[in-house]
Amino acid sequence: MTQGIFLSGRRPKSKQEIRLWCLHPSFDPYSVVIEATSVFGNEFDGSLAKALASQPPVHGPFTFVGPDPYTSRKFYGTIHYNSISNKWVVK
């Protein structure tokens, strides 16, 4: 199932924007929010910081679609946490 994604409260315009956001030196995992779109409630919903702080930690992968999962599906991608490099990776 694909999920929505927000960067500091707004929808990104491209997957490249998400990738650059996560690579920026001042990256804040609270600024990236994954939006659950399933009516069954079986998807993660919240910031990337919340995913790592949960018990057990959720490292993804989260499959996202954008810019809007309901009206405009121009790009798809995944984001997951690489525990070796301690970074979020967008593919």
Number of C-alpha atoms within 10 A of each C-alpha: 11 18 23 23 27 19 18 13 10 12 16 18 13 15 20 14 12 21 16 12 19 21 14 9 8 8 14 14 19 14 16 22 23 21 19 21 17 12 7 7 9 10 16 19 17 16 20 24 16 16 21 15 11 10 8 8 11 17 16 16 15 23 18 23 21 23 21 18 19 11 8 10 13 13 15 17 19 16 20 17 19 12 9 6 8 8 14 19 16 20 13
